[in-house]
Amino acid sequence: MRTTTATALTLALAAAAAVPATAASTPGRLGTDGLWRMDGYGTVLSLDGDTLQEFQTTSVSCLKGDGARRTGPGTYATADGTTLTIRPGPGGNHATLGFDTSVGHRSLRRIQELPADCTRPTPEDPRAAFDVFWHSFAENYPFFAAKGVDWQALRGRYRPEVHADTTRKELFGIFSDMVRPLYDAHVAVRDGDQVFAQVRPGTQPPSEELDTKVKKFITERDLKNASYRQDFANGRITYADLPGRAAGQGYLRISGFGGYAQDGAPCPVHLAEFDKALDTILTPERTQLLKGLIIDLRINGGGSDALGIHLAERLTDKPYVAYAKRARNHPTDPDRHTRPEPIRGLPADGPRYTGPIAVLTSGTTVSAGETFTQALIDRPGGTVRVGQPTQGVFSDVMQRTLPNGMTAILPNEEFLNRSGRTYDGTGIPPHLTEPVFTKEEFAKKRDSAFDRAVRVLRNED
């Protein structure tokens, strides 16, 4: 299944009982009842009346994953309120799966029985955990070649170190050492409260402490004497009409595409808070008067790609393709993928801002902050990027439960621009490079990227 946060966190789903291998071999009460293999995600789904059960598969394993409960025709709800929608067709042996927190769809193909590994116990010893861990990456991770990592060689190096008496601490260390060379912020190893994860060298991860520090700095320096300033959505969104030389420009800071409501609130609640903020900001009068808009994503921890597209649709008066999305789709050939699915931005109803935009980015622009940045590349109306390259992680993340209860988290998707390129690893580069929140910038009370964006929107640069 998936999670939409920038860091590799659990998608908490309601527990559901597994369906025996023969129970779903024929369609049941609903048109989508039965067993389905998901293209590109190492997953089998069992749908039986009110119950959805996930099975996480590799060529050597099958482990029960998450579950959800039916809430209506073709819809299922997870424990955290995420809505899954399954639509039948074309024909009786194909269907699609969508998430309200995500963009795009996953293709499902009907199968007649569960894989054999799903019907027998999985060993829980350290070597079994190692094998599931290794195969989860070997069969799904798309970027080994780009990262210069020989995953087969790592297996040869580390598997001999694993034996029946290997402790959990030792195994956690081995798994961490294996993924360390990837420097991928969408890769993590977790055992209870212990987590190994890292970001691209030369960057830092988003944090509440950094977000608070930056917000204070911007408020005191860039937004001082603003004619209007307001925070929205739990403080995750700030808008200001800029003063002085920047008069006529707006400033919109977004520290994440989520977290707009209380913890545990479902996606529609966050969307409603987002819309409430955008309705207040993008009024008919303001959208007519604005001469430019700065969107600050320099500290953006990610969240829901769907919310990013929702904002992009407030910033265009013409339909356009924001990007295309595909998943790795072969256990041994990393160059085989699902068919790219275009993700379109459609003009939203009501007031929209369609003028020039300057987007501020940095290495702490992560995940959904990056997919939104990518969605603006081909936006009609003109967008310039200022600052530093983004982090370089775009995919939804897979959570793989290992036989010993540990968790491996990894990406398996690519978000493509119109030339078929992915920005994974390197991040999206700025048009105009400026330092972002360095020690020197803080010490001298400078915000070079912000000042450059103001000049660009005034056509002074």
Salt bridges, closest charged atoms under 4 A:
ASP39 OD1 - ARG109 NE 2.68
ASP50 OD1 - ARG70 NH1 3.66
GLU54 OE2 - ARG400 NH2 3.88
ASP117 OD1 - ARG120 NH2 2.72
ASP131 OD1 - ARG155 NH2 3.88
ASP131 OD1 - ARG159 NE 2.72
GLU139 OE2 - HIS135 ND1 3.06
ASP177 OD1 - ARG180 NH2 2.84
ASP191 OD1 - ARG168 NH2 2.73
ASP211 OD1 - ARG253 NH2 2.54
GLU220 OE2 - LYS216 NZ 2.84
ASP222 OD1 - ARG221 NH1 2.64
ASP231 OD2 - LYS215 NZ 3.22
ASP231 OD1 - ARG229 NH1 3.74
ASP241 OD2 - ARG286 NH2 2.89
GLU273 OE2 - LYS276 NZ 3.32
ASP275 OD1 - HIS310 NE2 2.69
ASP275 OD1 - ARG314 NH2 2.98
ASP279 OD1 - ARG314 NH2 2.83
ASP296 OD2 - ARG298 NH2 2.79
ASP305 OD2 - ARG2 NH2 3.46
GLU341 OE2 - HIS105 ND1 2.84
ASP378 OD1 - ARG418 NE 3.53
ASP396 OD1 - ARG2 NH2 1.88
ASP396 OD2 - ARG106 NH2 3.53
ASP396 OD2 - LYS325 NZ 3.14
GLU413 OE1 - LYS325 NZ 3.73
GLU414 OE1 - ARG326 NH2 2.77
GLU414 OE1 - HIS337 NE2 3.79
GLU434 OE2 - ARG452 NH1 2.60
GLU440 OE2 - LYS444 NZ 3.23
GLU440 OE2 - ARG446 NH2 3.54
GLU441 OE2 - ARG446 NE 3.17
ASP447 OD1 - ARG298 NH1 2.62
ASP451 OD2 - ARG221 NH2 2.70
GLU460 OE1 - ARG245 NH2 2.60
GLU460 OE2 - ARG458 NE 2.67
ASP461 OD2 - ARG452 NE 2.32
ASP461 OD2 - ARG455 NH2 3.73
